[in-house]
Amino acid sequence: MEKREIIFLNSVFFVLGFTLVFSIVGIALQTLLQNVAFMAMGLLRIAGGIIIVVFGIFLIASVKYYIPFLTSEHKIKVKKFSNSFVTSFVFGIAFAIGWTPCVGAILGSIYTLAATSPGVGFLLLFSYSLGIGIPFMLVGAFTSRFSKFLEKSQRILKYFNIIAGLFLIAIGILVVTNYVGILATFFLSPNATVSPEGQLNFLLAFVAGILTFLSPCILPLLPAYFSFLAGTTATELKEKRK
């Protein structure tokens, strides 16, 4: 197996690791809230929408002001295993658990959206994982090209929190006003297995995942991610030569 293929497979196992964590959270939310009364669900939807709007405002404000919970990190050390794929998988789990709080506003909004959508929590968090995971796997497949893109993107990263904040505020307003379902019926198929509202929520979660990947907290960390993959790949190749 070539080094490039091993790097890509390591990125796949890394993505599987954090997808597992987010999916478990989605299942937990789905299980806890599936029997909530309709009236209580309406109040939860309004409260959840307001929380999402607040997250969006915090993101925009963080461009100019210091906000503690958006500027610190939780670091988790990961033991390296003899198999690099296992190491990548465990690293993905640690990545999800020790999530960088500066993208916690986006992640928290998706958790809130899942909490206000009983029955589809797992699918929402899975869609969010895909939004982050697909770019990560593309990075694993085209590391050299992505490095050039990263150098050019530094200028626009400072505007990211404004774009992401406006995106969250828009979602929050849709949730509070209950226009998510109404808007979805105009653009999405009403004959699909999943309701138009559910389809739109999946799309929003997927876009939120992409925005998380492109955030100034994740994108600049990719060189370290490359180093991690290169390190585990070197270990894998060394073991195979013995």
C-alpha positions as CSV (number, residue, x, y, z in Angstrom):
1,M,0.0,0.0,0.0
2,E,1.4,3.4,-1.0
3,K,2.0,6.2,1.5
4,R,-0.7,8.4,-0.1
5,E,-3.3,5.6,0.3
6,I,-2.3,5.0,4.0
7,I,-2.7,8.8,4.7
8,F,-6.2,8.7,3.1
9,L,-7.2,5.6,5.1
10,N,-5.9,7.2,8.3
11,S,-8.1,10.3,7.6
12,V,-11.1,7.9,7.0
13,F,-10.5,6.3,10.4
14,F,-10.1,9.7,12.0
15,V,-13.5,10.8,10.6
16,L,-15.1,7.5,11.8
17,G,-13.9,8.3,15.3
18,F,-15.5,11.7,15.7
19,T,-18.6,10.5,13.7
20,L,-19.1,7.8,16.3
21,V,-19.1,10.3,19.1
22,F,-21.5,12.8,17.4
23,S,-23.8,10.0,16.4
24,I,-24.0,8.6,20.0
25,V,-24.9,12.1,21.2
26,G,-27.6,12.3,18.5
27,I,-29.1,8.9,19.6
28,A,-29.0,10.1,23.2
29,L,-30.9,13.3,22.3
30,Q,-33.4,11.4,20.1
31,T,-34.1,8.8,22.9
32,L,-34.5,11.4,25.7
33,L,-36.8,13.7,23.8
34,Q,-38.9,11.4,21.6
35,N,-41.8,11.3,24.2
36,V,-41.9,15.0,24.9
37,A,-45.4,16.5,24.8
38,F,-46.3,18.7,21.9
39,M,-46.7,21.8,24.0
40,A,-43.4,21.3,25.7
41,M,-41.8,20.7,22.4
42,G,-43.1,24.0,21.2
43,L,-41.5,25.8,24.1
44,L,-38.3,23.8,23.6
45,R,-38.2,24.9,19.9
46,I,-38.6,28.6,20.8
47,A,-35.9,28.3,23.6
48,G,-33.6,26.4,21.3
49,G,-34.0,28.9,18.5
50,I,-33.1,31.8,20.8
51,I,-30.0,29.8,22.0
52,I,-28.9,29.4,18.4
53,V,-29.3,33.1,17.7
54,V,-27.3,33.9,20.8
55,F,-24.5,31.5,19.6
56,G,-24.5,33.4,16.3
57,I,-24.2,36.7,18.1
58,F,-21.3,35.4,20.2
59,L,-19.5,34.2,17.0
60,I,-19.8,37.6,15.4
61,A,-18.8,39.4,18.6
62,S,-15.7,37.2,18.9
63,V,-14.2,38.9,15.9
64,K,-13.8,42.1,18.0
65,Y,-14.2,41.0,21.6
66,Y,-12.6,38.4,23.9
67,I,-15.1,35.7,24.7
68,P,-13.6,33.1,27.1
69,F,-15.5,30.0,26.1
70,L,-14.8,30.7,22.4
71,T,-11.0,31.2,22.8
72,S,-9.8,28.3,24.9
73,E,-9.1,24.6,24.0
74,H,-9.6,21.3,25.7
75,K,-6.6,19.1,24.8
76,I,-6.6,15.4,25.1
77,K,-3.5,13.2,24.7
78,V,-3.8,10.1,22.6
79,K,-1.7,7.1,23.0
80,K,-0.2,5.8,19.8
81,F,-1.0,2.2,19.0
82,S,1.0,-0.2,16.8
83,N,-1.6,0.1,14.1
84,S,-1.9,3.6,12.7
85,F,-5.6,3.1,11.8
86,V,-6.5,2.4,15.4
87,T,-4.5,5.5,16.5
88,S,-6.4,7.6,13.9
89,F,-9.8,6.3,15.1
90,V,-9.0,7.0,18.8
91,F,-7.6,10.4,17.8
92,G,-10.9,11.1,16.1
93,I,-12.8,10.2,19.2
94,A,-10.6,12.5,21.3
95,F,-11.0,15.3,18.7
96,A,-14.8,15.2,19.2
97,I,-14.7,14.9,23.0
98,G,-12.0,17.6,23.4
99,W,-13.6,19.9,20.8
100,T,-12.1,23.3,20.4
101,P,-14.6,25.7,22.0
102,C,-14.2,28.4,19.3
103,V,-16.3,26.2,17.0
104,G,-18.4,25.1,20.0
105,A,-21.0,27.7,19.0
106,I,-21.7,25.9,15.7
107,L,-21.6,22.5,17.4
108,G,-23.8,23.7,20.2
109,S,-26.3,25.0,17.7
110,I,-26.5,21.6,16.0
111,Y,-27.0,19.9,19.3
112,T,-29.8,22.4,20.0
113,L,-31.3,21.9,16.6
114,A,-31.2,18.1,17.2
115,A,-32.9,18.7,20.6
116,T,-35.7,20.6,18.9
117,S,-36.2,17.8,16.3
118,P,-37.1,14.7,18.2
119,G,-36.8,11.5,16.2
120,V,-34.0,12.7,13.9
121,G,-31.3,13.6,16.4
122,F,-29.0,10.8,15.1
123,L,-29.4,11.8,11.5
124,L,-28.7,15.5,12.2
125,L,-25.5,14.8,14.0
126,F,-24.5,12.2,11.4
127,S,-25.1,14.9,8.7
128,Y,-23.0,17.3,10.7
129,S,-20.3,14.7,10.9
130,L,-20.4,14.3,7.1
131,G,-20.0,18.0,6.6
132,I,-16.8,18.0,8.6
133,G,-15.7,14.5,7.6
134,I,-15.8,14.8,3.8
135,P,-13.4,17.8,3.6
136,F,-11.1,16.0,6.1
137,M,-11.0,12.9,3.8
138,L,-10.4,15.1,0.8
139,V,-7.5,16.7,2.7
140,G,-6.1,13.2,3.2
141,A,-6.4,12.4,-0.5
142,F,-4.9,15.7,-1.7
143,T,-2.6,17.0,1.0
144,S,-0.1,18.8,-1.2
145,R,-2.8,20.8,-3.1
146,F,-4.6,21.6,0.1
147,S,-1.5,23.1,1.6
148,K,-1.4,25.7,-1.2
149,F,-5.1,26.5,-0.6
150,L,-4.4,26.9,3.1
151,E,-1.7,29.5,2.4
152,K,-4.1,31.6,0.3
153,S,-7.0,31.3,2.7
154,Q,-5.3,33.1,5.6
155,R,-6.5,36.5,4.4
156,I,-10.2,35.6,4.5
157,L,-10.3,33.6,7.7
158,K,-10.9,36.7,9.8
159,Y,-14.3,37.1,8.2
160,F,-15.4,33.5,8.8
161,N,-16.9,34.1,12.2
162,I,-19.1,36.8,10.8
163,I,-20.4,34.5,8.0
164,A,-20.9,31.6,10.4
165,G,-22.6,33.8,13.0
166,L,-25.1,35.2,10.4
167,F,-25.8,31.6,9.3
168,L,-26.6,30.6,12.9
169,I,-28.8,33.6,13.5
170,A,-30.7,32.7,10.3
171,I,-31.2,29.2,11.5
172,G,-32.3,30.4,15.0
173,I,-34.9,32.7,13.5
174,L,-36.3,30.0,11.3
175,V,-36.5,27.7,14.4
176,V,-38.2,30.3,16.6
177,T,-40.7,31.3,14.0
178,N,-41.3,27.7,12.9
179,Y,-40.6,28.6,9.3
180,V,-38.2,25.7,8.8
181,G,-41.0,23.4,7.7
182,I,-42.8,26.1,5.6
183,L,-39.6,27.0,3.8
184,A,-38.7,23.4,3.2
185,T,-42.0,22.7,1.4
186,F,-41.1,25.2,-1.3
187,F,-37.7,23.8,-2.1
188,L,-37.7,20.1,-1.2
189,S,-39.6,17.0,-2.1
190,P,-42.8,16.4,-0.1
191,N,-42.9,12.8,-1.3
192,A,-39.6,11.7,0.2
193,T,-39.4,9.3,3.2
194,V,-38.2,12.1,5.4
195,S,-40.4,15.2,5.7
196,P,-39.3,18.4,3.9
197,E,-38.5,20.0,7.3
198,G,-36.3,17.0,8.2
199,Q,-34.5,17.3,4.8
200,L,-33.8,21.0,5.3
201,N,-32.5,20.3,8.8
202,F,-30.1,17.7,7.4
203,L,-28.9,20.2,4.8
204,L,-28.4,22.9,7.5
205,A,-26.5,20.4,9.7
206,F,-24.3,19.4,6.7
207,V,-23.5,23.0,5.8
208,A,-22.8,23.7,9.5
209,G,-20.2,20.8,9.4
210,I,-18.5,22.4,6.4
211,L,-18.4,25.7,8.1
212,T,-16.9,24.1,11.2
213,F,-14.2,22.6,9.0
214,L,-13.5,26.0,7.4
215,S,-13.4,27.8,10.7
216,P,-10.3,29.7,11.8
217,C,-10.0,27.3,14.7
218,I,-9.8,24.1,12.5
219,L,-8.3,25.2,9.1
220,P,-5.1,26.6,10.6
221,L,-4.6,23.4,12.6
222,L,-4.5,21.2,9.5
223,P,-0.7,21.3,9.2
224,A,-0.6,19.6,12.6
225,Y,-3.2,17.2,11.3
226,F,-1.0,16.5,8.3
227,S,1.9,15.9,10.7
228,F,-0.2,13.5,12.7
229,L,-1.1,11.5,9.6
230,A,2.4,11.5,8.3
231,G,3.6,10.3,11.7
232,T,1.2,7.4,11.8
233,T,1.9,6.6,8.2
234,A,5.6,6.5,8.9
235,T,5.0,4.1,11.8
236,E,2.8,1.9,9.6
237,L,5.4,1.7,6.8
238,K,8.2,1.0,9.4
239,E,6.2,-1.9,10.9
240,K,5.6,-3.4,7.4
241,R,9.3,-3.4,6.6
242,K,10.2,-5.5,9.6
